[in-house]
Amino acid sequence: MQKVLLENLEFELLKLENKVRFILGVVRGEIIVNNRKRADLFLELHQKGFTPIPKKSKAVVAGATDDKDEAEDSLEVSGVRAGDYDYLLSMAIGTLTLEKVQQLCADHDKLNGEVDNLRKTTPIVLWVKDLEALEMQLDVCAKSTLHIYLFSSTFFPI
């Protein structure tokens, strides 16, 4: 369980790092996004070492197709699919600011602290925390059930 949690946190860290680099590149004029072909932009992102992150596959409904998305995602440059950089290119234009970089850096530092804490935590401590959280939820459910039982008009007609 600890390994999976670490992998998820480290993956989020990687995405944050890439977003910060991308925004800084756009703000500084090192990466030009507008008035250019998508294929050229994907190639540049690949050459500058941005991590391609494939989209999670959607559940397919029988008979349903979205040819536009499939055509865009099937565009492949240097072994990288177009959709692999959507996590960068789908960011709203209003997020390409230094304030957003500061926020992402703060998020990165917080997440990095969580990763460090998780690495130091033993599996037994994680297990105990899970048990405590479960116990708290069971207490909430028990109180709710007791409240319904005691104040239900079925048992105490008004």
Sequence and secondary structure as in RCSB ss.txt:
>XXXX:A:sequence
MQKVLLENLEFELLKLENKVRFILGVVRGEIIVNNRKRADLFLELHQKGFTPIPKKSKAVVAGATDDKDEAEDSL
EVSGVRAGDYDYLLSMAIGTLTLEKVQQLCADHDKLNGEVDNLRKTTPIVLWVKDLEALEMQLDVCAKSTLHIYL
FSSTFFPI
>XXXX:A:secstr
 HHHHHHHHHHHHHHHHHHHHHHHHHHTTSS  SSS HHHHHHHHHHTT            TT   HHHHHHHH 
EETTEEGGGGHHHHTS GGG SHHHHHHHHHHHHHHHHHHHHHHHS HHHHHHHHHHHHHHHHHHHHHHHHHHHH
H TTTS  
